Amino acid sequence: MSPVTRFVNAIILPVDGRREWFTGWLEVTDGVISGIGEGAPTQPCDPATTTVHDLDGAFLAPGFVSAHSHIYTGGMRGVAASSPLYAWVSDNGRMLAGADPDTMYWLSRAGAVDHLSAGVTSVYNFTQSRVVSVFDYETSTLRARSVHPVSFVTRQIDGVADSGIRFVTSVRLDDEQLPSDDAFAGFDAVMRHLGDSVAGEQNLGGSVYGAVQWSSAAVTAEREKWLMDRYGITNQAHFVETAEQIDIQQAKFDWYDEAGVLGEDFAFGHFVHPTARMIERVAESGSSVVWQPMSNGRLGSGVADIPTLLRRSVTVGIGVDDQSCTDLTDPFENMRTGLFTQRAVHSDAAVLTPTQVLHAHTLGAAQAIGVADRVGSLEVGKYGDVVVVDPKRPDTGPIWDPVATYVLACGQRNLRDVYVGGTRMWPAADELLDELRAQTHGRMIASAAKAGVHPAVIHPAAVPPAAVRPAAVD
């Protein structure tokens, strides 16, 4: 008999476009939502195969989808705390240049578990390229700091997979930093590893890590289009994220447009400083935009004009971005930061609603990265990925508007449980968390030390003694 998980007595936020909330039940069979409805379920359950969770009036909502994450970055929180994007990118690159493939495994696994702990059950993950780079202001390109074997990327996939989260794997071609044959061969090897090593339910697909913002020639866009067609995959590109060198960034938009990349399989990450013509082409082409409100604020990148994009019927998703420039993998704070910033910039409390930002961090995010057929809302046939959020612990008061209470008043303090496919993934075992802490602290400290960077405070219980302050190397 198939295992069944049944949730009852819940305030359900389905994010299905039909109703905002209702009190009722939801059932997951073999990892997929098999039933959902108001009130109490009418069919009895088999106690031998069914686990019943009485939620006692807690919220049951879709697991959050982060449509834009760099999942390996949790060991660099607080770095470059007052720097803009390009300086921050370079500091990250210097600290990671000394890492090895196993370090990337542990950083990725820890980052994925951190996402799960925040209620993120599906993620678009930009892997760290095997070419670790810093930004060159003179050429507006990425300059290689260190070059690693393909396993530097494939071990990241292994780490994310071992966490239990669902994920899209985004891979950069590095056609400027590597000989073209080597770049394409490396991309092929990563895609093969992804297909061969990750279970179908977890593997939400591969994607191109769009790199035209960092490139010097239009051929990069043409090569990315070739990869999209070859593998039948999507592409998400960081674009016009920062006001730094904005004229140079905007001028590269036509490279993507002329290469035929724009369309339903393409998303612009950030898109903070587009021209009116760029917005027009995104709307015409059916491309999506992925918004990172917390990291845009932390890096001083600017405020994306989300209301205009929504009025133009552009699909907008939200991502939590880097754990080293958002610092908290917290979709609740991410939604609120975006909502409040938009209202403040526009001096209009109605310019964006709680319903809209919840949609953007769940179903909208899934739509933007091409996985809305499987995740992002509570509907029969989709994966049973849910979060249980209890507004009574700590208490948030009477619930006048369930969606408003969920978005505006709840947070990590109210997050009780996280399920992927009906299986409880968070809270996690203490033994796992202890190992992740030790591996992440020790390995990140060791990598950064090779660039002469050391933490101000070291927690002895979290760091293997051999990894503390190793000798720096040039």
C-alpha positions as CSV (number, residue, x, y, z in Angstrom):
1,M,0.0,0.0,0.0
2,S,1.1,3.5,-0.8
3,P,2.1,5.8,2.2
4,V,-0.3,8.6,2.8
5,T,0.1,11.8,4.8
6,R,-3.1,13.6,5.7
7,F,-3.3,17.2,7.2
8,V,-6.5,18.2,8.8
9,N,-7.9,21.2,10.7
10,A,-5.8,23.6,8.7
11,I,-6.1,27.2,7.3
12,I,-5.1,26.4,3.8
13,L,-3.5,29.0,1.5
14,P,-3.5,27.1,-1.9
15,V,-2.1,29.9,-4.1
16,D,-4.0,28.3,-6.9
17,G,-5.6,31.5,-8.4
18,R,-9.1,30.3,-7.5
19,R,-9.5,31.0,-3.7
20,E,-7.1,32.7,-1.4
21,W,-7.8,30.6,1.7
22,F,-10.2,28.1,3.3
23,T,-10.2,25.8,6.3
24,G,-9.9,22.2,5.4
25,W,-7.6,19.2,4.7
26,L,-5.0,18.0,2.3
27,E,-3.7,14.5,1.5
28,V,-0.4,13.4,0.0
29,T,0.0,9.9,-1.5
30,D,3.3,8.7,-2.8
31,G,4.7,12.2,-2.5
32,V,2.0,13.8,-4.6
33,I,-1.1,15.8,-3.5
34,S,-4.0,13.3,-3.9
35,G,-6.8,15.3,-2.3
36,I,-7.6,18.7,-0.9
37,G,-10.9,20.2,0.3
38,E,-12.9,22.3,2.8
39,G,-14.0,21.1,6.2
40,A,-13.1,17.5,7.2
41,P,-12.2,14.7,4.7
42,T,-15.3,12.4,4.1
43,Q,-13.2,9.3,3.3
44,P,-11.9,7.3,6.2
45,C,-8.2,6.6,6.2
46,D,-6.3,3.3,6.7
47,P,-4.4,3.7,9.9
48,A,-1.9,1.1,8.7
49,T,-0.7,3.4,5.8
50,T,-1.9,6.9,6.8
51,T,-0.2,9.4,9.1
52,V,-2.6,12.1,10.2
53,H,-1.5,15.5,11.4
54,D,-4.0,17.7,13.2
55,L,-2.8,21.2,12.6
56,D,-5.1,22.8,15.2
57,G,-5.8,25.9,13.0
58,A,-2.2,26.4,11.8
59,F,-1.6,27.6,8.2
60,L,-0.8,25.0,5.6
61,A,0.8,26.6,2.5
62,P,2.9,25.7,-0.4
63,G,6.6,25.4,0.3
64,F,8.3,28.5,-0.8
65,V,10.1,28.5,-4.2
66,S,13.3,30.5,-4.5
67,A,13.6,31.3,-8.1
68,H,17.2,32.6,-7.7
69,S,19.7,31.3,-5.1
70,H,23.4,30.8,-4.8
71,I,23.2,28.0,-2.4
72,Y,26.9,27.5,-1.5
73,T,27.3,31.0,0.0
74,G,26.3,30.5,3.6
75,G,29.9,30.6,4.9
76,M,30.3,34.2,3.8
77,R,27.5,36.0,5.6
78,G,28.5,39.5,6.7
79,V,31.3,39.8,4.1
80,A,31.7,43.2,2.3
81,A,28.9,44.5,4.4
82,S,28.9,48.0,2.9
83,S,30.1,47.2,-0.6
84,P,28.1,47.3,-3.9
85,L,27.7,44.3,-6.1
86,Y,31.0,44.1,-8.0
87,A,33.2,44.7,-5.0
88,W,31.2,42.1,-3.1
89,V,31.5,39.6,-5.9
90,S,35.3,40.0,-5.9
91,D,35.5,39.5,-2.2
92,N,33.5,36.3,-2.5
93,G,35.7,35.1,-5.3
94,R,38.9,35.6,-3.4
95,M,37.5,33.7,-0.4
96,L,36.4,30.7,-2.5
97,A,39.4,30.5,-4.8
98,G,41.1,28.1,-2.4
99,A,38.2,25.7,-2.0
100,D,38.3,22.1,-3.3
101,P,35.4,20.0,-4.6
102,D,34.6,18.5,-1.2
103,T,34.4,21.9,0.3
104,M,31.8,22.9,-2.3
105,Y,29.9,19.7,-1.4
106,W,29.6,20.7,2.2
107,L,28.9,24.4,1.5
108,S,26.1,23.4,-0.9
109,R,24.6,20.8,1.4
110,A,24.6,23.2,4.3
111,G,23.0,25.9,2.1
112,A,20.3,23.6,0.9
113,V,19.4,22.5,4.5
114,D,19.4,26.2,5.4
115,H,16.8,26.8,2.6
116,L,14.7,23.9,3.9
117,S,14.9,25.3,7.4
118,A,13.4,28.5,6.1
119,G,10.5,26.8,4.3
120,V,12.0,26.8,0.8
121,T,11.3,23.4,-0.7
122,S,12.3,24.1,-4.3
123,V,15.1,26.3,-5.5
124,Y,16.8,27.5,-8.7
125,N,20.4,27.1,-7.8
126,F,23.2,29.0,-9.5
127,T,26.2,26.7,-9.0
128,Q,29.6,28.3,-8.4
129,S,31.5,27.9,-11.6
130,R,34.7,25.9,-11.7
131,V,36.2,29.2,-12.7
132,V,36.2,31.3,-9.6
133,S,36.4,34.9,-10.6
134,V,36.7,38.5,-9.6
135,F,35.3,41.5,-11.4
136,D,37.5,43.5,-13.7
137,Y,36.3,47.1,-13.7
138,E,38.4,48.1,-16.8
139,T,36.8,45.5,-19.1
140,S,33.5,44.9,-17.2
141,T,34.1,41.2,-17.3
142,L,34.9,38.4,-14.9
143,R,38.6,37.6,-14.5
144,A,39.6,34.1,-13.4
145,R,41.1,33.9,-9.9
146,S,41.4,30.1,-9.9
147,V,40.3,27.2,-12.2
148,H,39.1,23.9,-10.8
149,P,38.1,20.5,-12.2
150,V,34.5,19.7,-13.3
151,S,34.0,17.9,-9.9
152,F,34.0,21.4,-8.3
153,V,30.5,21.8,-9.8
154,T,29.3,18.2,-9.7
155,R,30.0,17.9,-6.0
156,Q,27.8,20.9,-5.5
157,I,25.0,19.0,-7.2
158,D,25.7,16.0,-4.9
159,G,25.5,18.2,-1.8
160,V,22.2,19.8,-2.8
161,A,20.8,16.4,-3.7
162,D,21.7,14.9,-0.3
163,S,19.7,17.6,1.5
164,G,16.4,16.4,0.1
165,I,15.4,19.8,-1.5
166,R,14.1,20.0,-5.1
167,F,16.3,22.0,-7.4
168,V,17.0,23.4,-10.8
169,T,20.8,23.3,-11.5
170,S,22.1,26.4,-13.3
171,V,25.6,26.1,-14.8
172,R,27.8,28.9,-16.3
173,L,29.6,28.2,-19.6
174,D,32.7,30.2,-18.8
175,D,33.4,30.7,-22.6
176,E,35.6,33.7,-21.9
177,Q,37.7,32.2,-19.1
178,L,38.3,28.8,-20.7
179,P,39.0,27.5,-24.3
180,S,35.7,27.0,-25.9
181,D,36.1,23.2,-26.3
182,D,36.9,22.9,-22.6
183,A,34.0,25.1,-21.7
184,F,31.5,23.1,-23.7
185,A,32.9,19.8,-22.5
186,G,32.6,20.9,-18.9
187,F,29.0,21.9,-19.4
188,D,28.2,18.6,-21.0
189,A,29.8,16.7,-18.1
190,V,27.8,18.6,-15.5
191,M,24.5,17.9,-17.4
192,R,25.3,14.2,-17.6
193,H,26.1,14.1,-13.9
194,L,22.8,15.8,-13.1
195,G,20.8,13.4,-15.1
196,D,22.6,10.3,-13.9
197,S,22.9,11.0,-10.2
198,V,19.8,12.9,-9.1
199,A,16.5,11.2,-8.5
200,G,13.8,12.4,-10.9
201,E,11.5,13.8,-8.2
202,Q,14.3,16.0,-6.9
203,N,15.8,17.0,-10.2
204,L,13.7,19.9,-11.6
205,G,16.0,20.2,-14.5
206,G,19.2,21.9,-15.8
207,S,19.5,25.5,-16.8
208,V,22.0,27.9,-18.3
209,Y,23.6,30.4,-15.9
210,G,23.3,33.4,-18.2
211,A,26.5,35.4,-18.2
212,V,26.1,38.2,-20.8
213,Q,26.3,40.9,-18.1
214,W,29.8,39.7,-17.4
215,S,30.9,39.1,-21.0
216,S,32.7,41.1,-23.7
217,A,31.1,39.8,-26.9
218,A,27.7,38.8,-28.3
219,V,28.9,35.3,-29.0
220,T,28.2,34.4,-25.4
221,A,24.5,34.9,-25.9
222,E,24.6,32.8,-29.1
223,R,26.4,30.0,-27.3
224,E,23.9,30.1,-24.4
225,K,21.0,29.9,-27.0
226,W,22.7,26.8,-28.5
227,L,23.0,25.2,-25.1
228,M,19.3,25.9,-24.4
229,D,18.3,24.2,-27.6
230,R,20.7,21.3,-27.3
231,Y,19.5,20.3,-23.9
232,G,15.9,21.7,-23.9
233,I,16.7,23.8,-20.9
234,T,16.0,27.2,-19.5
235,N,18.3,30.2,-18.9
236,Q,18.4,32.8,-16.2
237,A,20.7,35.8,-16.5
238,H,21.8,38.3,-13.9
239,F,21.1,41.6,-15.7
240,V,21.1,45.3,-15.0
241,E,21.3,44.4,-11.3
242,T,23.4,47.4,-10.1
243,A,23.7,51.0,-11.1
244,E,27.5,50.5,-11.5
245,Q,28.5,50.8,-15.2
246,I,24.8,50.8,-16.1
247,D,25.3,52.0,-19.7
248,I,27.6,49.1,-20.4
249,Q,25.1,46.6,-18.9
250,Q,22.1,48.0,-20.8
251,A,24.0,48.0,-24.1
252,K,24.3,44.2,-23.8
253,F,20.6,43.6,-23.8
254,D,20.5,43.4,-27.6
255,W,22.9,40.5,-27.6
256,Y,20.3,38.4,-26.0
257,D,17.5,39.7,-28.1
258,E,19.3,39.3,-31.4
259,A,20.4,35.8,-30.4
260,G,16.8,34.7,-30.0
261,V,17.2,33.9,-26.3
262,L,14.2,35.9,-25.1
263,G,11.0,33.9,-24.5
264,E,9.1,31.7,-22.1
265,D,12.3,29.7,-21.3
266,F,14.3,32.8,-20.3
267,A,14.3,34.9,-17.2
268,F,16.2,38.0,-16.2
269,G,17.4,37.9,-12.6
270,H,17.2,41.3,-10.8
271,F,16.3,43.6,-13.7
272,V,16.6,46.6,-11.5
273,H,17.7,49.2,-14.1
274,P,16.0,48.3,-17.4
275,T,15.2,50.9,-20.1
276,A,11.6,51.3,-21.3
277,R,12.5,49.4,-24.4
278,M,13.9,46.5,-22.4
279,I,10.6,46.2,-20.5
280,E,8.7,46.3,-23.7
281,R,10.7,43.4,-25.2
282,V,10.4,41.4,-22.0
283,A,6.6,41.8,-22.1
284,E,6.4,41.1,-25.8
285,S,8.6,38.0,-25.7
286,G,7.0,36.3,-22.7
287,S,10.3,36.4,-20.7
288,S,10.1,36.4,-16.9
289,V,11.7,38.5,-14.2
290,V,13.1,37.2,-10.9
291,W,13.2,39.7,-8.1
292,Q,15.5,39.6,-5.1
293,P,14.3,42.5,-2.8
294,M,16.5,41.8,0.2
295,S,19.8,41.4,-1.7
296,N,19.0,44.4,-3.9
297,G,18.6,46.5,-0.7
298,R,21.7,45.0,1.1
299,L,24.0,45.8,-1.9
300,G,22.4,49.1,-2.6
301,S,21.5,47.9,-6.1
302,G,18.2,49.7,-6.3
303,V,14.5,49.0,-6.4
304,A,13.0,47.0,-9.3
305,D,9.8,48.5,-10.7
306,I,7.7,45.4,-10.0
307,P,4.3,47.1,-10.3
308,T,5.1,48.2,-13.9
309,L,6.1,44.6,-14.8
310,L,3.0,43.2,-13.3
311,R,0.8,45.7,-15.2
312,R,2.5,44.5,-18.3
313,S,1.6,40.9,-17.4
314,V,5.2,39.9,-17.0
315,T,5.7,36.8,-14.8
316,V,7.5,37.8,-11.7
317,G,9.1,35.4,-9.2
318,I,11.1,36.0,-6.1
319,G,14.3,34.5,-5.0
320,V,16.3,34.7,-1.7
321,D,19.6,35.0,-3.6
322,D,22.9,34.6,-1.9
323,Q,23.1,33.8,1.8
324,S,26.1,36.1,1.8
325,C,24.2,39.2,0.4
326,T,20.8,38.5,1.7
327,D,22.4,37.0,4.8
328,L,19.1,35.4,5.9
329,T,17.5,32.7,3.8
330,D,14.1,34.0,4.9
331,P,11.2,34.2,2.4
332,F,9.0,35.9,5.0
333,E,11.4,38.8,5.4
334,N,12.0,38.7,1.6
335,M,8.3,39.2,0.9
336,R,8.0,42.0,3.5
337,T,11.1,43.8,2.3
338,G,9.8,43.7,-1.3
339,L,6.3,44.7,-0.3
340,F,7.3,47.6,2.0
341,T,10.0,48.9,-0.3
342,Q,7.5,49.1,-3.3
343,R,4.9,50.9,-1.2
344,A,7.5,53.4,0.1
345,V,9.0,54.1,-3.3
346,H,5.6,54.6,-4.8
347,S,4.0,56.3,-1.8
348,D,1.1,54.0,-2.3
349,A,0.0,51.3,0.2
350,A,-2.1,49.6,-2.6
351,V,0.6,49.3,-5.2
352,L,1.4,45.8,-4.2
353,T,-0.6,43.4,-2.0
354,P,0.3,40.5,0.4
355,T,-1.5,38.1,-2.1
356,Q,0.8,39.3,-4.9
357,V,4.1,38.8,-3.0
358,L,3.0,35.4,-1.7
359,H,2.2,34.4,-5.2
360,A,5.6,35.7,-6.4
361,H,7.5,33.6,-3.8
362,T,5.5,30.4,-4.6
363,L,3.6,29.9,-7.9
364,G,5.1,32.9,-9.6
365,A,8.6,31.8,-8.8
366,A,7.8,28.3,-10.1
367,Q,6.4,29.8,-13.3
368,A,9.4,32.0,-13.8
369,I,11.8,29.0,-13.7
370,G,9.6,26.6,-15.7
371,V,8.5,24.2,-12.9
372,A,4.9,25.3,-12.1
373,D,3.5,22.0,-13.4
374,R,5.1,20.4,-10.4
375,V,5.5,22.9,-7.5
376,G,4.4,26.3,-6.3
377,S,0.7,25.7,-5.3
378,L,-1.5,23.2,-3.5
379,E,-3.3,21.4,-6.2
380,V,-4.0,17.7,-6.9
381,G,-1.2,16.2,-9.0
382,K,1.6,18.5,-7.8
383,Y,4.3,17.4,-5.3
384,G,3.2,17.4,-1.7
385,D,5.6,20.2,-0.6
386,V,4.1,22.1,2.2
387,V,4.9,24.3,5.2
388,V,3.1,24.4,8.5
389,V,3.1,27.9,10.0
390,D,1.5,28.3,13.4
391,P,0.2,31.8,14.1
392,K,-0.4,30.9,17.7
393,R,3.3,30.1,18.5
394,P,4.1,32.8,19.2
395,D,0.6,34.3,19.0
396,T,-0.2,36.8,16.3
397,G,-3.6,37.7,17.6
398,P,-7.0,37.3,15.9
399,I,-6.8,36.4,12.2
400,W,-8.8,39.1,10.4
401,D,-7.3,38.3,7.0
402,P,-5.5,35.0,6.7
403,V,-3.2,35.9,3.8
404,A,-2.3,39.3,5.4
405,T,-1.5,37.6,8.7
406,Y,0.6,35.0,7.0
407,V,2.6,37.5,5.0
408,L,2.8,40.4,7.4
409,A,2.8,38.8,10.9
410,C,4.3,35.4,10.5
411,G,7.9,34.4,10.1
412,Q,10.6,31.9,11.0
413,R,9.5,32.0,14.6
414,N,6.1,30.5,13.5
415,L,7.5,27.9,11.1
416,R,6.7,24.5,12.7
417,D,7.4,21.9,10.0
418,V,8.6,21.6,6.4
419,Y,7.5,18.7,4.2
420,V,8.8,17.6,0.8
421,G,6.7,15.1,-0.9
422,G,4.8,14.5,2.3
423,T,8.0,13.7,4.2
424,R,9.0,15.9,7.1
425,M,12.4,17.5,6.2
426,W,12.6,20.2,8.9
427,P,13.3,20.3,11.8
428,A,16.4,18.1,11.0
429,A,18.4,15.8,13.2
430,D,20.9,17.4,15.6
431,E,23.7,15.1,14.4
432,L,23.3,16.3,10.8
433,L,23.3,19.9,11.9
434,D,26.4,19.4,14.0
435,E,28.2,17.9,11.1
436,L,27.1,20.6,8.7
437,R,28.3,23.3,11.1
438,A,31.7,21.8,11.6
439,Q,32.3,21.1,7.9
440,T,31.0,24.5,6.8
441,H,33.0,26.5,9.3
442,G,36.2,24.6,9.0
443,R,36.3,24.3,5.3
444,M,35.2,27.9,4.6
445,I,37.8,29.2,7.1
446,A,40.5,27.1,5.4
447,S,39.6,28.4,1.9
448,A,39.4,32.0,2.9
449,A,42.7,31.8,4.8
450,K,44.5,31.0,1.5
451,A,43.6,34.5,0.4
452,G,44.7,36.0,3.8
453,V,41.1,36.4,5.1
454,H,40.3,35.3,8.6
455,P,37.1,35.4,10.7
456,A,37.0,37.9,13.6
457,V,35.5,35.1,15.9
458,I,36.0,31.4,15.7
459,H,33.6,29.1,17.5
460,P,35.8,26.1,18.7
461,A,33.0,23.7,18.9
462,A,32.1,24.3,15.3
463,V,35.5,24.1,13.7
464,P,37.7,21.0,13.2
465,P,41.1,22.0,14.9
466,A,43.1,21.2,11.8
467,A,41.1,23.7,9.8
468,V,41.7,26.7,12.0
469,R,43.9,29.4,10.4
470,P,45.9,27.3,8.0
471,A,48.9,29.0,6.4
472,A,48.0,31.5,3.7
473,V,49.2,30.9,0.2
474,D,49.6,33.3,-2.6
